[in-house]
Each structure stands twice: as structure tokens, then as C-alpha cells.
Amino acid sequence: YLFTLSPPSLSFLFLPPFPQARFSYLHMKYMFFSWLAVFVGSWVVYVEYSSYSELCRGQACKNAICDKYRKGLIDGSACTSLCEKDTLYLGKCLSSKPNNQVYSGGWGDLEGVVKCQMEEVPRYDPGAEMEHRKEASPFNKPTKGTSVEKFKAIVLSHLKVRALSSHPNLVSLVLFVADYNKDGLISLPEARSMWALLQLNEFLLAVVLQDREHAPRLLGFCGDLYVMEKVPYAPLYGISLPWVVELWIPAGLRRSMDQWFTPSWPRKAKISIGLLELVEDVFHGTFGSFLMCDVSAADFGYNDRHDLKVMDARHIVPEATFQEAMRERRCNVDEDCLYGTDCRTSCDLTKHRCTPEVTRPNLAKACSSLKEYLLRGAPSDIQDELEKQLYACIALKGSAEQMEMEHSLILNNLKTLLWKKISHTKDS
């Protein structure tokens, strides 16, 4: 035979009987993940919007301030521009806490940062991370009929309670700032604005350190709204990434990324010298000693001349105030005795109270922040010596008063090493 007949194939009978079911399953899977993506995206948008609307209430803050100004309760150098001429405006929202509104702003030809208090006034008490007290009105003092001499006495008493120096020049500085139109008189609205501002730590520090180049410069105020100079380059170092990206980046790589977009090393050295000078300024200054309780890069920036500038001074607190608050704080472990991110004391387990002395001085905390910033790209001829000095600085323990000589020696050695290397360059 030329060919043979084979029985017909019956394989088609054994094909998967559910191609339509398989298509339906893929379709349902696609629909499920699509709806899941829509739900998650909607939730993220809602959370972000809710957070923004809570953090950014600049218009409400402006309305509250201007209402008090029009009623004659408050006055200040920024009131007319804010409430009448509209030459002081609130720009991008920079707030991180709802009760402390922060905005970039413009005031005529000046660029600044506008800060306004909402509902709650920060208590000048570092005994807790961020405690607040509500006040019926922060503008109820001084009362009508108070003389200038009486107001001076009130201010002096307030500064003593805040454990600042009772140096008469400090009271004079406060009154000089209060008299914004420099007519030699303190009106009741001016005094009320100043009293509200004196409750704020950052404002107090701006007054105390106003002649220091690294301290924030006050441009103006109206009630407890105040305008500080804008720092052109901030933060000191680091890049901001979406939180989803942050989750997938190892800590070591993240620290390295923070140093990618920084100035040349000589300029970094000059900026670092500025931070060391700030440590000097707040330690045994004219009006007392201060503790730097958050020495993170986000709190500092620099200008076009590469001079360090403080951006957020809310956690630079008088040492005596800190110590008094810590004595009253109850504790079970050392972790209970922490203020900000960098001011820690130990727990006395016999009394279950925090001890008053910080475990690390300002200089050690500053050197910790500067270590990777300075060592990255450092000239090879000083790399080893710089690293040695930075580690000696980071190792400092106890309060600066307890080791004043060692503290001063390490600080001066670091400054000398850096200045010596950059003094001949144009960047210095």
C-alpha cells in the first residue's frame, strides 16, 4: 500500500476546557490591582491634603494677626505691610507643626521667612519634647496704664524666670526692638507684641545673639508673627527623597547620598568653622549659656559668602532652664531624659528623677554632624589629622563646664587646622 490510514486524532477532546475562564481570571486580577492602585493613590492624596491643610493655615494666621492690629491690640514694624499695604506676603508653606506656621515670604525687596503662632504658644520649657500651654490671649500683658518702668521690671522678671542673664543691656535690647519706629516711646500695642514674642525661644535667641553673624537676623514683627532673614542655601547638606524611595535605600548609601550635592571642600571648611564659632557664641555668652538640642543639618544653612546661618533656633535653650526642667522630670530609664534629639541626661534610679547635667556638650554634637561632611573630599595631607581631631571631639563627655580646658583646646585646634588649610584660598 502507498499509505496507511490512521485512526482520527482525539487530542482535541483533551484541550483545556476553560480558555474563557482563564481570560476571566486574568481580567479579574487586572481589575483587582487597578482598583487597589486607585484606592491606595486616593488614600495617599487624602492624607497628604489633610496634612497640608492642617500644617498650612497661613491665611487664618494672617487674619487673626490683622484683626488684632486693626483693633489696636498690637503693633509692630511688619503690621502695616502685612495688613494694609499687602507688601509682606506669605509664599510657600514650610510648616512642620500645625501650631507653628512657617512660610517663605517677600517683604518689598527683601526675602524672608515668616513665622506665626496658631492657637497654642510654645512654653519655654524644655522638660518635654514639645509641650505647649493654651493661653486665653498672648496679648493680655501689659495691661492698660502700665508705665515703661513697670514694663521693664516685668521683662526683667520674665528673663530671670527663663534663666537668662539679668544683665541690664538685655532688657535695653528688648525695648530697643519693641520700639520699632524708634520714636523713643513704647506704646501699649508695641509692648503687647513684644510680650507675646518673648514667650518664643527662637525670638529670644535672635535678640540675645543679634550681633553674631551666625544667628538668625530679625527683620520685623507684628504681634507674635515675626519675619527672619531667608537663608539662601539650606539645609546644610542632604537631599530630600519621597518616603517610598527612602524605604528601599540602605542607611549607608543614604548617608553617602546626603554628601553628593555639597560645596567644594574649602567652602565646606569655612561653613564648618561657622558652626564651631556658633558653639563658642552660645557657650558662656554675654547673656548666659545655651544648649544646642538639635544639631541636625536641617537646622542650618549658609549664605552666598558661605557663612553658616541658623535656620531653626527653637531647640537652642538656656542651660539653666534645661537643668531646672530636667530636675523635675520623672524617669525610669535614661531614654526618659531626652529633649529634642541631642540633649540627654541620665536617670537617677534612686530618686527616679533626671539628672541636670547633659551627657554630651554642644561641641561633641556639632562634630558628629560635621564628621562625614568634612572628611569627604578633605585634602590628603590633613585627612588623618582632621579625622583624629574630629573623633577626639565626638568623644567629649559631660558638660562643657566640667571639661572647659579640654573643650576649648579641641575647638581651637579644629578651627586652626581648617583655617590654616583654606586661609590662602579665595574661598576663605
C-alpha positions in Angstrom: 0.0 0.0 0.0 1.1 3.5 -0.8 -0.2 4.8 2.5 -2.0 3.7 5.6 -4.9 5.2 7.2 -4.6 6.0 10.9 -7.4 6.5 13.3 -8.6 10.1 13.7 -6.9 12.1 16.5 -9.0 12.6 19.5 -6.5 15.0 21.2 -8.8 18.0 20.8 -11.0 16.4 23.3 -8.3 16.8 25.9 -7.6 20.5 25.4 -8.1 22.7 28.5 -11.9 23.1 28.7 -11.7 26.7 30.2 -10.0 29.3 27.9 -12.8 31.6 28.6 -12.4 31.0 32.4 -8.7 31.7 32.2 -9.4 35.0 30.4 -11.9 35.9 33.0 -9.4 35.2 35.8 -6.8 37.5 34.2 -9.4 40.2 33.7 -10.5 40.0 37.4 -6.8 40.0 38.5 -6.2 43.1 36.4 -9.3 44.8 37.7 -8.4 44.0 41.3 -5.0 45.5 41.1 -6.3 48.5 39.2 -8.9 49.3 41.9 -6.2 48.6 44.6 -3.9 51.2 42.9 -6.8 53.7 42.7 -7.7 53.1 46.4 -4.1 53.5 47.6 -3.5 56.5 45.4 -6.7 58.2 46.7 -5.7 57.4 50.3 -2.2 58.9 49.8 -3.7 62.1 48.2 -6.3 62.4 51.0 -3.6 62.0 53.7 -1.3 64.5 52.0 -4.1 67.0 51.5 -5.3 66.6 55.1 -1.7 67.0 56.4 -1.2 70.1 54.2 -4.5 71.7 55.2 -3.6 71.2 58.9 0.0 72.4 58.6 -0.6 75.3 56.2 -3.1 77.8 57.7 -1.2 80.9 56.8 -4.3 82.9 55.7 -6.0 82.1 59.0 -2.9 83.2 60.9 -2.7 86.4 58.9 -6.4 87.1 59.5 -6.0 86.6 63.3 -3.0 88.9 63.5 -4.5 91.7 61.3 -7.8 91.6 63.2 -5.9 92.3 66.5 -3.9 95.0 64.7 -7.0 96.8 63.4 -8.5 96.7 66.9 -5.4 98.4 68.3 -4.3 95.5 70.4 -0.9 95.0 68.8 1.6 96.9 66.7 5.0 96.3 65.1 7.3 97.0 62.2 5.6 94.5 59.9 1.9 95.3 60.7 1.3 98.0 58.1 3.0 96.0 55.3 1.1 92.8 56.3 -2.4 94.2 56.9 -2.7 97.4 55.0 -0.3 97.6 52.1 0.0 93.9 51.3 3.7 94.3 50.6 4.5 91.5 53.1 3.1 88.2 51.7 3.2 84.6 52.7 4.6 82.3 50.0 5.5 78.6 50.1 4.4 76.7 53.2 7.3 75.3 55.2 5.5 74.3 58.4 6.3 71.1 60.2 3.9 71.6 63.1 0.3 73.0 62.9 0.8 75.5 65.8 4.0 76.9 64.3 3.2 78.3 60.9 6.3 78.8 58.7 6.3 80.4 55.2 8.8 81.7 52.8 7.8 85.3 52.2 8.6 88.6 50.4 8.7 92.0 52.0 9.3 94.6 49.4 12.8 93.8 48.1 13.6 91.6 51.0 13.2 87.8 51.1 12.5 86.3 54.4 10.8 83.5 56.4 7.5 84.4 58.1 6.7 82.6 61.3 3.3 82.8 63.0 1.9 81.0 66.1 -1.5 79.4 65.9 -3.8 78.6 68.9 -1.1 77.3 71.2 2.0 79.2 72.3 5.2 77.1 72.9 6.1 77.1 76.5 9.6 78.0 77.3 10.2 74.7 79.0 12.5 72.0 77.6 11.3 69.5 80.1 9.4 67.6 77.4 9.8 67.1 73.7 7.3 69.8 72.7 4.9 70.7 75.4 2.5 73.6 75.0 0.1 75.7 77.0 -3.0 77.3 75.9 -3.5 81.0 76.7 -6.7 82.9 76.5 -4.7 85.7 74.8 -1.0 86.1 74.5 -1.6 89.8 74.1 -3.1 90.5 77.5 0.1 91.9 79.0 1.0 94.5 79.9 -2.4 96.0 80.9 -3.5 99.5 80.1 -1.9 102.1 82.3 1.4 100.2 82.8 4.4 102.6 82.7 7.6 101.9 80.8 9.5 101.4 84.0 6.9 98.8 85.1 7.2 97.1 81.8 11.0 97.0 82.2 10.5 95.3 85.5 8.1 92.8 84.0 10.6 92.0 81.2 13.5 91.6 83.7 11.4 89.3 85.9 10.4 87.2 82.8 14.1 86.9 81.7 15.1 85.8 85.2 12.4 83.1 85.2 13.7 81.9 81.8 17.1 81.6 83.5 18.6 84.2 81.2 21.1 86.7 82.5 19.6 89.7 84.3 22.2 91.9 82.5 20.6 95.4 82.1 21.7 95.5 78.5 19.4 92.6 77.7 16.4 94.5 78.8 17.6 97.5 76.8 17.9 95.3 73.8 14.4 94.0 74.2 13.0 97.6 74.5 15.0 98.7 71.5 13.5 96.0 69.4 10.0 96.8 70.7 10.3 100.5 69.7 10.1 99.6 66.0 9.5 103.2 64.9 12.4 104.5 67.1 10.5 107.4 68.5 11.9 106.7 72.0 8.5 105.6 73.3 7.0 102.2 73.9 3.3 102.2 73.1 0.9 99.7 74.7 0.4 97.8 71.4 4.2 97.6 70.9 4.7 96.3 74.4 1.9 93.6 73.9 3.6 92.4 70.8 6.9 92.2 72.5 5.5 90.4 75.5 4.0 87.7 73.2 7.3 87.4 71.3 9.3 87.0 74.5 7.5 83.7 75.1 9.2 82.2 72.0 12.6 80.7 72.3 13.7 81.5 68.8 12.8 85.1 69.1 14.7 85.4 72.4 17.8 83.9 70.9 17.6 86.3 67.9 17.6 89.2 70.4 20.4 87.7 72.6 22.7 86.9 69.6 21.7 89.7 67.2 25.3 90.9 66.9 26.6 87.5 66.0 26.9 86.7 62.2 25.7 83.2 62.5 22.5 83.9 64.5 19.1 84.4 62.7 18.5 88.1 61.9 15.1 89.6 62.8 13.6 91.7 60.0 10.3 92.7 61.6 7.3 91.6 63.6 3.5 92.1 64.2 2.1 90.6 67.3 3.7 87.1 67.6 4.2 86.9 63.9 7.8 87.7 63.0 10.0 87.7 59.9 13.5 86.3 59.9 16.1 86.7 57.1 16.0 84.0 54.5 18.9 81.6 54.3 19.7 81.1 50.6 21.2 77.6 50.8 19.5 75.1 53.1 19.7 72.5 54.6 23.5 72.4 55.4 23.6 69.1 53.5 21.4 66.3 52.4 18.8 65.7 49.7 15.1 65.2 50.1 13.5 62.0 48.7 10.0 60.7 48.6 9.3 58.3 51.5 8.6 55.4 49.1 12.1 55.8 47.7 13.6 56.2 51.3 12.3 52.7 52.2 14.4 51.0 49.7 17.7 52.8 50.2 20.3 51.3 52.7 21.3 53.6 55.5 25.0 53.7 54.4 24.1 54.6 50.9 21.6 57.2 52.2 24.3 58.9 54.3 26.6 58.9 51.2 23.9 60.5 49.1 23.5 63.3 51.6 27.0 64.4 50.7 26.6 64.4 46.9 25.5 68.0 46.4 27.8 70.0 48.7 30.2 72.9 48.0 33.9 72.4 47.4 35.9 71.3 50.4 37.4 74.8 51.2 33.9 76.2 51.3 32.7 73.3 53.5 35.6 74.1 55.8 34.5 77.7 56.1 30.9 76.7 56.8 32.1 74.3 59.4 34.2 76.9 61.1 31.0 78.9 61.4 29.3 76.1 63.3 32.3 75.9 65.6 32.0 79.7 66.2 28.3 79.4 67.0 29.2 76.8 69.6 31.5 79.4 71.1 28.9 82.1 71.0 26.3 80.1 72.9 28.7 78.8 75.5 29.3 81.3 78.3 28.0 84.2 76.2 27.2 87.7 77.5 23.7 86.7 78.5 24.3 83.1 79.7 25.0 79.6 78.3 22.8 77.8 75.9 22.4 74.2 74.9 22.0 73.1 71.3 19.5 70.3 71.5 19.1 69.6 67.8 22.3 69.9 65.8 20.9 68.3 62.6 21.8 69.6 59.1 18.1 70.7 58.6 18.5 73.4 61.2 21.4 75.1 59.4 22.2 76.7 56.1 24.6 79.2 54.6 24.7 82.3 52.5 26.5 83.3 49.3 29.7 84.0 51.2 29.5 80.5 52.8 28.8 81.9 56.3 26.9 79.5 58.4 23.4 80.6 59.4 20.9 79.2 61.9 17.6 78.3 60.3 15.6 77.0 63.3 16.7 78.0 66.8 13.7 76.6 68.7 15.9 73.9 70.2 18.7 76.2 71.4 17.7 76.7 75.0 19.2 78.3 78.1 21.2 75.8 80.0 19.8 76.8 83.4 16.2 76.4 82.1 17.1 73.0 80.8 18.7 71.9 84.1 15.7 73.1 86.1 13.2 71.3 83.9 15.3 68.1 84.0 15.4 68.0 87.8 11.6 67.9 87.8 11.3 65.2 85.2 10.4 61.7 86.4 12.2 58.8 84.7 12.7 55.0 84.8 15.5 54.8 82.2 18.0 57.2 80.6 15.9 57.4 77.5 13.2 59.3 79.5 15.7 62.1 80.0 15.9 63.4 76.4 14.9 66.8 75.0 15.0 67.5 71.2 17.2 64.9 69.6 20.6 65.8 71.2 20.1 66.9 74.8 20.3 63.9 77.0 20.9 63.4 80.7 21.0 60.3 82.9 18.3 58.9 85.1 18.9 58.8 88.9 17.2 55.5 89.7 17.3 56.2 93.5 15.1 59.2 93.0 13.5 58.4 89.6 14.5 61.9 88.5 16.6 63.0 85.6 20.0 64.5 86.5 20.6 68.1 85.3 23.9 67.7 83.5 23.9 66.8 79.8 26.0 63.8 78.9 27.5 65.4 75.7 28.5 69.1 75.3 27.5 71.2 72.3 30.9 70.7 70.6 30.7 66.9 70.5 27.2 67.1 68.9 28.5 69.7 66.3 31.5 67.5 65.4 29.2 64.5 64.9 27.2 66.4 62.4 30.3 67.6 60.6 32.3 64.4 60.5 31.2 63.0 57.2 30.6 66.5 55.8 34.3 67.5 56.4 36.0 64.2 55.8 34.5 63.7 52.4 36.9 65.3 49.9 39.3 66.5 52.5 42.9 67.2 51.3 45.1 64.1 51.7 47.7 66.0 53.7 45.3 66.8 56.5 42.9 63.9 56.2 44.4 61.8 59.0 44.9 64.7 61.4 41.4 66.0 60.7 39.8 62.6 61.3 41.8 62.2 64.6 40.7 65.6 65.9 37.0 65.1 64.9 36.9 61.7 66.7 38.5 63.3 69.8 35.8 66.0 69.6 33.0 63.5 69.3 34.3 61.6 72.3 33.8 64.5 74.6 31.6 63.7 77.5 29.9 65.6 80.3 29.0 69.3 80.3 31.4 71.9 78.8 31.9 73.4 82.3 33.3 70.2 83.7 35.9 70.0 81.0 36.3 73.6 79.9 40.0 73.4 79.1 39.8 70.3 77.0 36.7 71.7 75.3 38.5 74.9 74.4 41.6 73.1 73.3 39.8 70.8 70.9 37.7 73.6 69.5 40.7 75.9 68.9 42.8 73.0 67.3 40.0 72.2 64.9 39.5 75.8 63.9 43.2 76.4 63.5 43.6 73.2 61.3 40.8 74.3 59.0 41.8 78.0 58.8 45.4 77.1 58.1 44.3 75.0 55.1 41.9 77.5 53.5 43.4 80.8 54.5 45.4 81.1 51.3 42.4 80.2 49.0 39.8 82.6 47.6 37.1 80.6 49.3 38.2 81.9 52.7 
